Amino acid sequence: MASKDYYEMLGVSKTASDDEIKRAYRKLAMKYHPDKNANKKEAEERFKELNEAYAVLSDKEKRKQYDTFGKEGFHQRFSQEDIFRGFDFDDIFSSLFGGRARRESRAGGRGGVDFGDIFSRAYQGGGRASQKGEDALYELPITLEEAAFGGEKRISIPKNGKVEEINVKIPAGIPSGKKLRVTGKGMEGRSGGLAGDLYLQISIRPHPVFDREGDDITVEKEIGFSEAVLGTTIEVPTLEGTKKVKIPPGTQSHTKMRLKGLGVSHFQGTGKGDEYVKVIVRIPKRVTDKSRKLIEELSKEGI
């Protein structure tokens, strides 16, 4: 389905109005109605394709997404169940076929169309109409490093009294609270229906060294009073290893020094945030007699 263009399937242009799309769908749906074709299997496949195309192009938001990302990009973002979510077949068929979409047997109706039966055959292969399983939601704690760089993580999920292991792709730069969807890993469907989806809500564990603010991270480093006055070079931890940072003479306590591009990756974007080194000037609580005399001399100099 991903290789077919919905506009081509309905025979309309990309600028077609809602009414034009509806009329095209109605004409083709009548033509490829499975009960009106000798080759029912081929007709049902065409009928399914038409329904899918109409389910997308008749929905303003889905059509916008389809136009924005194209047929390939759209199918990477929308699953089959996403496409038909909110699509009322009974209402659509009733309005398009003049109220003849009654759920009755063909033997007992006057030309009525049993769409319940057709839909069941076309989409679930017959028998009882299937029902999609419920979605499941779990919290997924990850480290700051996993959030910053992304990658694949293997997790264990309790499901139907068992523990199922699945691989989850963590996008680089993902923020806390974001939900990841894993299609088809929710609760099992009924009567052969599709399984629900699994939603993993991301929580980022506190880091022993760094604080995260958006895509920036902050680390505190202490230096001595003399180092602040005279300047020095210190080693600073980063997400990519230790870096040497020069502290200029006269640096004040709580000064923040920026390390460009050493923060967290921008989520669904390019580039990275920054790292800030918060310099804390350490004041000794106790000093020796010698140190006290030196400090007193400095005090006389106004230092």
JOLINRA-V54198 format. One record per residue. RES is the residue in three letters. PSI is psi in radians with two decimals (NA if undefined). Layout:
res->(RES & RES)
psi->(PSI & PSI)
This chain:
res->(MET & ALA & SER & LYS & ASP & TYR & TYR & GLU & MET & LEU & GLY & VAL & SER & LYS & THR & ALA & SER & ASP & ASP & GLU & ILE & LYS & ARG & ALA & TYR & ARG & LYS & LEU & ALA & MET & LYS & TYR & HIS & PRO & ASP & LYS & ASN & ALA & ASN & LYS & LYS & GLU & ALA & GLU & GLU & ARG & PHE & LYS & GLU & LEU & ASN & GLU & ALA & TYR & ALA & VAL & LEU & SER & ASP & LYS & GLU & LYS & ARG & LYS & GLN & TYR & ASP & THR & PHE & GLY & LYS & GLU & GLY & PHE & HIS & GLN & ARG & PHE & SER & GLN & GLU & ASP & ILE & PHE & ARG & GLY & PHE & ASP & PHE & ASP & ASP & ILE & PHE & SER & SER & LEU & PHE & GLY & GLY & ARG & ALA & ARG & ARG & GLU & SER & ARG & ALA & GLY & GLY & ARG & GLY & GLY & VAL & ASP & PHE & GLY & ASP & ILE & PHE & SER & ARG & ALA & TYR & GLN & GLY & GLY & GLY & ARG & ALA & SER & GLN & LYS & GLY & GLU & ASP & ALA & LEU & TYR & GLU & LEU & PRO & ILE & THR & LEU & GLU & GLU & ALA & ALA & PHE & GLY & GLY & GLU & LYS & ARG & ILE & SER & ILE & PRO & LYS & ASN & GLY & LYS & VAL & GLU & GLU & ILE & ASN & VAL & LYS & ILE & PRO & ALA & GLY & ILE & PRO & SER & GLY & LYS & LYS & LEU & ARG & VAL & THR & GLY & LYS & GLY & MET & GLU & GLY & ARG & SER & GLY & GLY & LEU & ALA & GLY & ASP & LEU & TYR & LEU & GLN & ILE & SER & ILE & ARG & PRO & HIS & PRO & VAL & PHE & ASP & ARG & GLU & GLY & ASP & ASP & ILE & THR & VAL & GLU & LYS & GLU & ILE & GLY & PHE & SER & GLU & ALA & VAL & LEU & GLY & THR & THR & ILE & GLU & VAL & PRO & THR & LEU & GLU & GLY & THR & LYS & LYS & VAL & LYS & ILE & PRO & PRO & GLY & THR & GLN & SER & HIS & THR & LYS & MET & ARG & LEU & LYS & GLY & LEU & GLY & VAL & SER & HIS & PHE & GLN & GLY & THR & GLY & LYS & GLY & ASP & GLU & TYR & VAL & LYS & VAL & ILE & VAL & ARG & ILE & PRO & LYS & ARG & VAL & THR & ASP & LYS & SER & ARG & LYS & LEU & ILE & GLU & GLU & LEU & SER & LYS & GLU & GLY & ILE)
psi->(-0.56 & -0.39 & -0.11 & 2.50 & 2.24 & -0.66 & -0.72 & -0.67 & -0.64 & -0.11 & 0.62 & 2.85 & 2.92 & -0.25 & 0.16 & 2.51 & 2.97 & -0.69 & -0.69 & -0.69 & -0.71 & -0.75 & -0.71 & -0.74 & -0.77 & -0.77 & -0.80 & -0.62 & -0.66 & -0.69 & -0.71 & 0.33 & 2.17 & -0.57 & -0.09 & 0.21 & 2.46 & -0.71 & 1.48 & -0.65 & -0.79 & -0.68 & -0.69 & -0.67 & -0.77 & -0.68 & -0.72 & -0.75 & -0.73 & -0.74 & -0.70 & -0.78 & -0.75 & -0.62 & -0.59 & -0.88 & -0.31 & -0.14 & 2.07 & -0.78 & -0.76 & -0.68 & -0.70 & -0.77 & -0.70 & -0.76 & -0.60 & -0.83 & -0.21 & 2.99 & -0.67 & -0.84 & -0.62 & -0.78 & -0.24 & -0.40 & -0.44 & 2.19 & 3.04 & -0.71 & -0.53 & -0.71 & -0.73 & -0.03 & 2.19 & 0.01 & 1.95 & 1.74 & -0.72 & -0.79 & -0.75 & -0.86 & -0.66 & -0.76 & -0.61 & -0.53 & 0.51 & 0.63 & 0.28 & 0.25 & 0.85 & 2.57 & 1.36 & 2.84 & 2.60 & -0.44 & -0.54 & -0.20 & 2.87 & 1.41 & 0.14 & 2.63 & 2.13 & 1.48 & -0.41 & -0.73 & -0.75 & -0.77 & -0.68 & -0.74 & -0.70 & -0.58 & -0.48 & -0.04 & 0.31 & 3.00 & -2.73 & 2.51 & 2.30 & 2.89 & 2.26 & 2.51 & 2.83 & 2.63 & 2.68 & 2.53 & 2.22 & 2.63 & 2.38 & 1.75 & 2.36 & 2.88 & 2.88 & -0.66 & -0.72 & -0.67 & -0.67 & -0.77 & -0.31 & -2.96 & -3.06 & 2.40 & 2.30 & 2.17 & 2.80 & 2.25 & 2.22 & 2.26 & 2.14 & 0.77 & 0.05 & 3.05 & 2.12 & 2.32 & 2.27 & 2.71 & 2.31 & 2.32 & 2.08 & 2.03 & 2.44 & 2.35 & 0.15 & 2.34 & 2.82 & 2.44 & -0.28 & 2.51 & 2.35 & 2.36 & 2.29 & 1.85 & 2.33 & 0.18 & 0.29 & -2.64 & 2.62 & 2.57 & 2.98 & 2.52 & 0.72 & 0.13 & 2.85 & 2.61 & 2.69 & -3.10 & 2.72 & 2.22 & 2.20 & 1.98 & 2.09 & 2.31 & 2.38 & 2.16 & 2.57 & 2.47 & 2.46 & -0.29 & -0.79 & 2.59 & 2.39 & 2.31 & 1.76 & -2.16 & 0.08 & 2.66 & 2.67 & 2.44 & 2.49 & 2.42 & 2.27 & 2.48 & 2.77 & 2.89 & -0.75 & -0.62 & -0.66 & -0.65 & -0.79 & -0.30 & 2.73 & -3.14 & 2.27 & 2.78 & 2.28 & 2.28 & 2.47 & 3.02 & -0.24 & 0.22 & -3.12 & 2.39 & 2.57 & 2.30 & 2.30 & 2.27 & 2.00 & 2.69 & 2.49 & 0.29 & 2.26 & 2.66 & 2.49 & 0.24 & 2.42 & 2.24 & 2.29 & 2.26 & 1.75 & 2.33 & 0.24 & 0.36 & -2.56 & 2.52 & 2.50 & 2.21 & 2.19 & 0.61 & -2.95 & 2.79 & -3.14 & 2.86 & -2.94 & 2.84 & 2.40 & 2.25 & 1.98 & 1.93 & 2.15 & 2.07 & 2.10 & 2.15 & 2.08 & 2.45 & -0.51 & 2.50 & 2.74 & 2.92 & -0.68 & -0.78 & -0.67 & -0.75 & -0.69 & -0.72 & -0.65 & -0.66 & -0.71 & -0.64 & -0.63 & -0.47 & 0.01 & 0.33 & NA)
